[in-house]
Amino acid sequence: MAEVMDKTQVIAGQNDLVRTALADSQANREAKEKGIRFQFVWTPGVNAKLLQTGKIAQLATAIASFDGFTEDNDPYKQRDFFSTEVEGTKVFVKIDYYDRELRGGSEDPTDPAQTVRVITAMLPNEY
């Protein structure tokens, strides 16, 4: 059981770092130094509502600063799914763990040598 909790804590810590790295250059450097790769992507709905109105930077900041994880919205304690708002637009954010070639899931999301985190922002109706 302790090993599962340790892995969960590692995943949560890495997720916190990559979320923060979206809007914080120091966190971005730290993620790179630790070999933690990630990408930030968004759906067509987010593109239409936020990118075309120049609000993607605000979305990145909202994602980076989110700290409202609770037992209700984070039951697995990995801090990999939540919702936030940007100027009245509700956005779901999901972090998934892919292999380094982005062809399938990572066998070990705690291992940066095997994992690319993909942070996806989507509107609730796109989930």
C-alpha positions in Angstrom: 0.0 0.0 0.0 2.9 2.4 0.8 4.3 2.0 -2.7 0.9 2.9 -4.3 0.7 6.0 -2.1 4.3 6.9 -3.0 3.5 6.6 -6.7 0.4 8.7 -6.3 2.4 11.4 -4.5 5.0 11.4 -7.3 2.3 11.7 -10.0 0.5 14.5 -8.1 3.8 16.4 -7.7 4.7 16.0 -11.3 1.2 17.1 -12.3 1.5 20.2 -10.1 4.8 21.1 -11.6 3.7 20.8 -15.2 0.5 22.7 -14.5 2.5 25.5 -12.9 5.0 25.5 -15.7 2.3 26.7 -18.1 2.6 30.2 -16.6 5.8 30.1 -14.6 9.2 30.1 -16.3 11.0 28.8 -13.1 8.6 25.8 -12.9 9.1 25.3 -16.7 12.9 25.1 -16.2 12.5 22.8 -13.2 10.3 20.4 -15.3 12.9 20.4 -18.1 15.8 19.8 -15.6 13.8 16.8 -14.2 13.2 15.5 -17.7 9.4 15.9 -17.3 7.9 16.4 -20.8 4.5 17.8 -21.3 2.3 19.4 -23.9 -0.7 21.8 -23.6 -3.5 21.3 -26.0 -7.1 22.5 -26.3 -10.2 21.4 -28.1 -12.0 23.3 -30.9 -14.5 24.7 -28.4 -11.8 26.2 -26.3 -10.1 27.5 -29.4 -13.3 29.2 -30.5 -14.2 30.7 -27.0 -10.8 31.6 -25.7 -8.0 31.5 -28.3 -9.8 33.5 -30.9 -10.6 36.1 -28.2 -7.0 36.2 -26.9 -7.6 34.5 -23.6 -5.3 31.4 -23.8 -2.7 33.1 -21.6 -5.5 33.7 -19.0 -6.4 30.0 -19.3 -2.8 28.9 -18.8 -2.6 31.1 -15.7 -5.9 29.8 -14.3 -4.6 26.2 -14.8 -1.3 27.0 -13.3 -2.7 28.6 -10.2 -5.5 26.1 -9.5 -5.3 24.8 -6.0 -8.9 23.8 -5.2 -8.3 20.0 -5.1 -10.6 18.2 -2.6 -11.6 14.7 -1.8 -14.7 15.3 -4.0 -12.9 16.5 -7.1 -9.7 14.5 -6.7 -10.6 11.1 -5.3 -7.4 9.4 -6.6 -5.2 12.3 -5.3 -3.3 12.6 -8.6 -4.4 16.1 -9.3 -5.1 15.2 -12.9 -8.6 16.6 -13.5 -10.4 19.7 -12.4 -12.5 22.6 -13.7 -11.7 26.3 -13.8 -13.2 29.5 -15.3 -11.9 32.1 -17.5 -14.1 35.2 -17.8 -17.3 33.2 -17.3 -16.2 30.3 -19.5 -16.1 27.0 -17.6 -13.2 24.8 -18.7 -12.4 21.2 -17.8 -8.7 20.3 -17.5 -7.4 16.7 -17.8 -3.8 15.5 -17.6 -3.1 12.2 -19.4 0.0 10.1 -19.4 1.4 8.9 -22.7 4.4 7.0 -23.8 7.3 9.1 -25.2 6.1 8.6 -28.8 2.5 9.6 -27.9 1.1 6.3 -29.3 -0.4 4.9 -26.1 -0.5 5.1 -22.4 2.7 5.3 -20.3 3.5 2.1 -18.5 4.8 4.1 -15.6 3.5 7.7 -15.2 6.0 8.3 -12.4 9.0 7.8 -14.8 9.8 10.9 -16.9 11.9 8.7 -19.2 8.8 6.9 -20.3 6.1 9.6 -20.0 4.8 12.7 -21.7 2.0 14.5 -19.9 -0.7 16.0 -22.1 -2.7 18.7 -20.5 -6.0 19.1 -22.3 -8.4 22.0 -21.8 -11.9 21.4 -23.0 -15.4 22.8 -22.6 -17.7 20.7 -20.5 -19.8 19.7 -23.5 -16.7 18.3 -25.2 -15.8 15.9 -22.3 
